[in-house]
């Protein structure tokens, strides 16, 4: 039976080997001419696949244990790379600790999320990669090396698209556990958003705005506030009185609790509950992160494309990400507004509209999310990533034979 990614949008072509231990992984990597790692399979393209080498192997880490080792003095937690954020969060919370941020899905793997620059939201919250203090990586010779914050290669090694090896452990910054409340507002007009965009985006610890890019404006605003912060009032919008799902007809029991009821951080920061299958599954996703200084212009351009997007769009989402220094991060060097699109599972029609989106957004400096659908290649991407030459040099030193290469990396990195 063919194996696919989570969405069913990509069928893996290479042999998949489920490794039983780090030592087993080292043996497989050392023996194979081409290797890519599979995490929670939430990438939507051939990012993790091997399509041009019959002897290549995809290593699945699903059989490796999930461990969480907290260093209370350093305020860090060392976790296995295959672990899902939801599992890590559950164990941290039980021990009285927390992560500063989470993505909308708790089901994604730690290693895969940080490698692709995945993020949550919040004007002061960086991508998930910014919590990383060290990585253990199996290199092309099968040896494990550790790269830590402060090392010369560190900021090129965290968001690395799997091009430098297979991550077996990640050390993350932690803090004492805390509570979050989630309030949902509806009916924010485009005019009200434009008049107070920065205020809206900064109105809670984490903010998500959902829209269909039509005349109705912003359909829903999800405000996630730490319990010790005052809950914001959203001028021009109405407070929701029932639980909302961002997708029309979506099962509300799958979303995290709303209504302003405080609860543990891990049960509010994601959009979806760990115990439910995330979102609808049968979908494609894209995201472009534009410098915050161009946020309103980007919104205007997308509103003009609303009619073109509507036939294949399930919902759009706007989130913020604080600047960081990771070379291949979509928020490298500047604060960003993430413009996210949940599409129908219709690759032909979605990929027909992506060039239109990129024509509108890439000239504004927008960078695509590495794990989602986009069409831009190295020619379009290179001007957007000033440290790309440095990453290429790092890759040449670490993996000169391109053991961890594939067609996707050839297209986007050169």
C-alpha positions as CSV (number, residue, x, y, z in Angstrom):
1,X,0.0,0.0,0.0
2,X,1.4,3.4,-1.0
3,X,2.2,5.8,1.9
4,X,1.3,9.4,1.7
5,X,1.7,12.6,3.7
6,X,-1.0,13.7,6.2
7,X,-3.1,15.5,3.6
8,X,-2.8,12.7,1.0
9,X,-1.4,15.3,-1.5
10,X,1.9,13.5,-1.9
11,X,2.7,9.8,-2.3
12,X,6.2,8.9,-1.1
13,X,8.3,7.2,-3.8
14,X,11.3,6.0,-1.8
15,X,11.6,3.0,0.5
16,X,10.6,3.9,4.1
17,X,12.6,2.4,7.0
18,X,11.3,2.6,10.5
19,X,14.3,2.9,12.7
20,X,14.2,1.4,16.2
21,X,16.9,3.4,17.9
22,X,19.4,6.2,17.3
23,X,22.1,3.6,16.7
24,X,19.9,1.9,14.1
25,X,19.4,5.3,12.4
26,X,23.1,5.9,12.4
27,X,23.7,2.5,10.6
28,X,21.0,3.3,8.0
29,X,22.3,6.8,7.3
30,X,26.0,5.6,7.0
31,X,25.0,2.9,4.5
32,X,22.6,4.8,2.2
33,X,23.6,7.1,-0.7
34,X,20.6,9.3,-0.1
35,X,18.5,9.8,3.0
36,X,15.6,12.0,4.1
37,X,13.7,12.0,7.4
38,X,10.0,11.6,7.9
39,X,8.4,13.3,10.9
40,X,4.7,13.8,11.4
41,X,4.2,14.1,7.6
42,X,2.6,17.5,7.7
43,X,4.6,18.9,4.8
44,X,2.4,19.3,1.7
45,X,5.0,18.6,-1.0
46,X,8.1,16.5,-1.9
47,X,10.1,18.3,0.7
48,X,10.9,15.1,2.6
49,X,10.8,12.7,-0.4
50,X,13.5,11.2,-2.7
51,X,12.4,10.9,-6.3
52,X,15.6,10.5,-8.2
53,X,17.6,7.7,-6.5
54,X,16.3,4.1,-6.3
55,X,18.8,3.3,-3.5
56,X,17.6,6.2,-1.3
57,X,15.8,5.6,1.9
58,X,13.2,7.6,3.9
59,X,13.8,7.1,7.6
60,X,10.8,7.2,9.8
61,X,11.4,8.1,13.5
62,X,7.9,7.1,14.6
63,X,9.2,4.1,16.6
64,X,11.7,6.1,18.6
65,X,10.6,7.0,22.1
66,X,9.4,10.4,23.2
67,X,11.4,11.6,26.0
68,X,11.4,15.0,27.8
69,X,14.3,15.8,30.1
70,X,14.0,19.1,32.0
71,X,17.0,21.0,33.3
72,X,15.4,23.2,35.9
73,X,18.6,25.3,36.4
74,X,19.1,26.0,32.7
75,X,15.3,26.2,32.1
76,X,15.5,24.0,29.1
77,X,14.0,20.7,28.0
78,X,15.8,18.1,25.8
79,X,13.2,16.2,23.7
80,X,13.5,13.6,21.1
81,X,13.1,15.0,17.6
82,X,10.3,12.7,16.5
83,X,8.2,13.8,19.4
84,X,4.9,15.7,18.7
85,X,4.5,19.1,20.4
86,X,1.3,18.0,22.0
87,X,3.1,15.1,23.8
88,X,6.0,17.2,24.8
89,X,3.6,19.9,26.1
90,X,1.6,17.4,28.2
91,X,4.8,16.1,29.9
92,X,6.2,19.6,30.5
93,X,2.9,20.8,32.0
94,X,2.7,17.8,34.3
95,X,6.2,18.8,35.6
96,X,5.2,22.4,36.0
97,X,6.9,23.8,32.9
98,X,5.8,25.3,29.6
99,X,6.9,26.4,26.1
100,X,6.5,30.0,25.2
101,X,4.5,29.3,22.1
102,X,2.9,26.6,20.0
103,X,1.7,26.3,16.4
104,X,-2.0,25.9,15.6
105,X,-1.5,22.1,15.4
106,X,-0.1,20.2,18.4
107,X,0.3,17.1,16.3
108,X,3.4,18.2,14.4
109,X,6.9,16.9,15.2
110,X,9.3,19.2,17.0
111,X,12.2,18.5,14.6
112,X,10.1,19.0,11.5
113,X,8.5,22.2,12.7
114,X,11.7,23.9,13.6
115,X,13.4,22.8,10.4
116,X,10.8,24.5,8.3
117,X,10.4,27.7,10.3
118,X,6.9,26.8,11.5
119,X,5.4,29.3,13.9
120,X,2.5,30.3,16.1
121,X,1.4,33.9,16.5
122,X,2.1,37.0,18.5
123,X,3.9,40.3,17.8
124,X,6.6,39.3,20.4
125,X,6.7,35.6,19.6
126,X,9.3,34.3,17.2
127,X,9.0,31.1,15.2
128,X,9.3,27.8,17.0
129,X,13.0,27.7,16.0
130,X,13.7,30.6,18.3
131,X,13.2,28.4,21.4
132,X,15.9,26.0,20.3
133,X,19.2,26.0,22.2
134,X,20.8,22.9,20.7
135,X,20.3,20.1,18.2
136,X,21.7,16.6,18.0
137,X,22.1,15.7,14.3
138,X,23.1,12.5,12.6
139,X,25.4,13.5,9.7
140,X,26.2,11.8,6.4
141,X,28.8,9.5,8.0
142,X,26.3,8.3,10.7
143,X,28.0,10.2,13.5
144,X,26.0,12.4,15.9
145,X,27.1,16.0,16.3
146,X,25.7,18.6,18.6
147,X,25.2,22.2,17.5
148,X,24.4,24.7,20.2
149,X,23.4,28.3,20.5
150,X,26.5,30.4,20.2
151,X,28.3,28.0,17.8
152,X,29.2,29.5,14.4
153,X,26.9,27.1,12.6
154,X,24.0,27.3,14.9
155,X,21.8,29.9,13.1
156,X,22.2,28.1,9.9
157,X,21.5,24.7,11.3
158,X,18.1,25.0,13.0
159,X,15.9,26.0,10.0
160,X,17.7,23.7,7.6
161,X,15.0,21.8,5.7
162,X,16.7,18.5,6.7
163,X,19.6,19.4,4.4
164,X,22.2,18.9,7.1
165,X,21.2,15.6,8.6
166,X,18.6,13.8,10.7
167,X,17.7,15.6,14.0
168,X,17.4,13.1,16.9
169,X,17.1,15.5,19.8
170,X,16.2,19.2,20.3
171,X,16.8,21.3,23.4
172,X,14.1,24.0,24.0
173,X,13.8,26.9,26.3
174,X,11.1,26.4,28.9
175,X,9.4,28.5,31.5
176,X,7.0,27.9,34.5
177,X,3.6,26.8,33.4
178,X,0.9,29.4,32.9
179,X,-2.8,29.8,31.9
180,X,-4.3,31.3,28.8
181,X,-7.8,32.4,27.9
182,X,-9.2,32.4,24.4
183,X,-11.8,34.9,23.2
184,X,-13.3,35.0,19.7
185,X,-14.7,38.1,18.0
186,X,-16.6,38.3,14.7
187,X,-17.3,40.8,12.0
188,X,-14.3,43.0,11.9
189,X,-14.5,45.2,8.8
190,X,-11.6,45.9,6.4
191,X,-11.9,49.6,7.2
192,X,-11.6,48.9,11.0
193,X,-8.7,46.6,10.4
194,X,-6.8,49.1,8.2
195,X,-7.4,51.9,10.7
196,X,-6.0,49.9,13.6
197,X,-4.0,47.0,12.2
198,X,-1.1,47.2,14.6
199,X,-3.5,47.6,17.6
200,X,-5.5,44.5,16.5
201,X,-2.4,42.4,16.0
202,X,-1.0,43.4,19.4
203,X,-4.3,43.0,21.2
204,X,-3.4,39.6,22.8
205,X,-0.4,37.4,23.4
206,X,-1.4,35.4,20.3
207,X,-3.7,36.7,17.6
208,X,-5.2,34.9,14.6
209,X,-7.5,36.6,12.0
210,X,-9.6,34.4,9.7
211,X,-11.0,35.7,6.4
212,X,-12.3,34.6,3.0
213,X,-10.9,37.7,1.4
214,X,-14.3,38.9,0.4
215,X,-16.3,42.1,1.2
216,X,-17.3,40.8,4.6
217,X,-13.8,41.5,6.0
218,X,-12.4,39.5,8.9
219,X,-14.9,36.8,9.8
220,X,-13.3,35.7,13.1
221,X,-10.5,37.0,15.4
222,X,-9.1,34.5,17.9
223,X,-7.4,36.3,20.8
224,X,-5.3,34.1,23.1
225,X,-4.3,36.1,26.3
226,X,-2.1,35.0,29.2
227,X,-4.3,34.8,32.2
228,X,-2.4,37.6,34.0
229,X,-3.1,40.0,31.1
230,X,-6.3,42.0,30.7
231,X,-8.5,40.6,27.9
232,X,-8.7,43.0,25.0
233,X,-11.9,44.6,23.6
234,X,-11.9,44.6,19.8
235,X,-13.5,47.8,18.5
236,X,-15.8,47.3,15.6
237,X,-16.2,43.5,16.2
238,X,-18.7,41.4,18.2
239,X,-17.8,39.0,20.9
240,X,-18.7,35.4,19.9
241,X,-21.2,33.8,22.3
242,X,-20.7,30.2,21.0
243,X,-17.7,28.1,20.1
244,X,-16.5,28.9,16.6
245,X,-14.6,26.8,14.0
246,X,-12.6,28.7,11.4
247,X,-13.9,26.4,8.6
248,X,-17.5,26.6,7.7
249,X,-19.2,23.5,9.1
250,X,-16.1,22.4,11.0
251,X,-16.6,20.3,14.1
252,X,-16.4,22.7,17.0
253,X,-15.4,19.9,19.5
254,X,-12.0,19.7,17.7
255,X,-11.0,23.3,18.5
256,X,-9.5,24.4,21.8
257,X,-11.8,26.0,24.4
258,X,-13.0,29.5,23.8
259,X,-15.3,31.8,25.7
260,X,-12.7,33.4,27.9
261,X,-12.3,30.5,30.2
262,X,-8.7,30.3,31.5
263,X,-6.9,27.0,31.1
264,X,-3.4,25.6,30.7
265,X,-1.3,27.0,27.9
266,X,-1.2,23.7,26.0
267,X,-5.0,23.6,25.8
268,X,-5.4,27.2,24.4
269,X,-2.4,28.2,22.3
270,X,-3.0,25.7,19.5
271,X,-6.2,26.0,17.5
272,X,-6.9,22.3,17.7
273,X,-7.1,19.7,20.5
274,X,-4.5,17.0,20.6
275,X,-7.1,14.2,21.0
276,X,-8.8,15.1,17.6
277,X,-7.6,14.6,14.1
278,X,-6.4,18.1,13.2
279,X,-8.4,20.2,10.8
280,X,-10.0,18.3,8.0
281,X,-7.0,16.6,6.6
282,X,-8.3,16.7,3.0
283,X,-6.7,20.0,2.1
284,X,-3.7,21.8,0.8
285,X,-2.0,24.8,2.6
286,X,0.2,27.7,1.6
287,X,1.6,30.6,3.5
288,X,3.6,33.7,2.7
289,X,5.3,35.8,5.3
290,X,5.5,39.4,4.4
291,X,7.6,42.1,6.2
292,X,5.2,43.8,8.7
293,X,6.0,47.2,7.1
294,X,4.2,46.0,4.0
295,X,1.3,44.3,5.8
296,X,-1.5,46.7,4.7
297,X,-0.3,46.7,1.1
298,X,-0.3,42.9,1.1
299,X,-3.8,42.9,2.5
300,X,-5.0,45.3,-0.2
301,X,-3.5,43.1,-2.9
302,X,-5.1,39.9,-1.6
303,X,-8.5,41.6,-1.3
304,X,-8.2,42.5,-5.0
305,X,-7.6,38.8,-5.7
306,X,-10.5,37.6,-3.5
307,X,-12.6,36.5,-6.5
308,X,-9.7,34.5,-8.0
309,X,-9.0,32.7,-4.6
310,X,-12.6,32.0,-3.7
311,X,-13.2,28.8,-5.8
312,X,-10.3,26.9,-4.1
313,X,-10.1,28.6,-0.7
314,X,-11.5,27.1,2.5
315,X,-10.2,29.9,4.7
316,X,-7.4,32.4,5.0
317,X,-5.5,33.3,8.3
318,X,-3.3,36.2,9.3
319,X,-0.8,35.8,12.1
320,X,2.3,37.7,13.2
321,X,5.9,36.4,13.8
322,X,8.7,38.3,15.5
323,X,12.0,38.7,13.7
324,X,14.8,36.1,14.3
325,X,18.3,35.4,13.1
326,X,18.0,31.9,11.6
327,X,19.3,32.1,8.1
328,X,16.5,30.3,6.3
329,X,13.7,31.5,8.5
330,X,10.7,33.2,6.8
331,X,11.0,35.9,9.5
332,X,14.8,36.3,9.3
333,X,15.8,39.9,10.0
334,X,12.3,41.4,10.3
335,X,8.9,41.1,11.9
336,X,6.5,39.4,9.6
337,X,2.8,39.0,8.9
338,X,1.9,35.5,7.9
339,X,-0.7,35.2,5.2
340,X,-2.0,31.6,5.4
341,X,-4.3,29.8,2.9
342,X,-6.2,26.6,3.6
343,X,-7.2,25.3,0.1
344,X,-9.4,22.5,-1.2
345,X,-7.5,19.3,-1.9
346,X,-7.4,20.2,-5.6
347,X,-3.7,20.4,-6.6
348,X,-4.3,21.4,-10.3
349,X,-6.5,24.4,-9.4
350,X,-4.4,25.4,-6.4
351,X,-1.2,25.4,-8.3
352,X,-2.8,27.4,-11.0
353,X,-3.5,30.3,-8.6
354,X,-0.2,30.2,-6.7
355,X,1.7,32.1,-9.3
356,X,-0.9,34.9,-9.1
357,X,-0.4,35.1,-5.4
358,X,3.3,35.1,-5.7
359,X,3.3,37.8,-8.3
360,X,1.4,40.0,-5.8
361,X,3.4,39.1,-2.6
362,X,7.0,38.2,-3.5
363,X,7.8,41.8,-4.7
364,X,6.8,42.9,-1.2
365,X,9.5,40.6,0.3
366,X,7.1,37.8,1.2
367,X,8.8,34.4,1.8
368,X,6.9,31.1,1.4
369,X,6.6,28.7,4.3
370,X,9.0,25.9,3.3
371,X,6.6,23.1,4.3
372,X,3.6,24.3,2.3
373,X,2.6,24.7,-1.3
374,X,4.4,27.3,-3.4
375,X,5.9,27.6,-6.9
376,X,8.8,30.0,-6.5
377,X,12.3,28.5,-7.2
378,X,15.8,29.6,-6.3
379,X,15.8,32.5,-8.8
380,X,12.8,34.1,-7.0
381,X,13.9,33.0,-3.5
382,X,17.5,33.9,-3.5
383,X,16.9,37.7,-3.2
384,X,14.7,37.1,-0.2
385,X,17.3,35.2,1.8
386,X,20.5,37.3,2.3
387,X,22.2,34.4,4.2
388,X,21.4,31.8,1.5
389,X,25.1,31.9,0.3
390,X,26.2,31.2,3.9
391,X,23.8,28.3,4.1
392,X,25.1,26.8,0.9
393,X,28.7,27.0,2.2
394,X,27.6,25.4,5.5
395,X,25.9,22.6,3.6
396,X,29.0,22.1,1.4
397,X,31.1,21.6,4.5
398,X,28.6,19.3,6.3
399,X,27.2,17.3,3.4
400,X,29.4,17.7,0.3
401,X,28.0,14.5,-1.3
402,X,24.4,15.7,-0.8
403,X,23.4,12.6,1.1
404,X,20.5,14.6,2.5
405,X,19.6,16.3,-0.8
406,X,16.6,15.8,-3.0
407,X,14.7,17.4,-5.9
408,X,12.9,19.9,-3.6
409,X,16.2,21.3,-2.3
410,X,17.6,21.5,-5.8
411,X,14.7,23.7,-6.8
412,X,14.7,26.1,-3.9
413,X,18.3,26.3,-2.8
414,X,20.2,25.6,-6.0
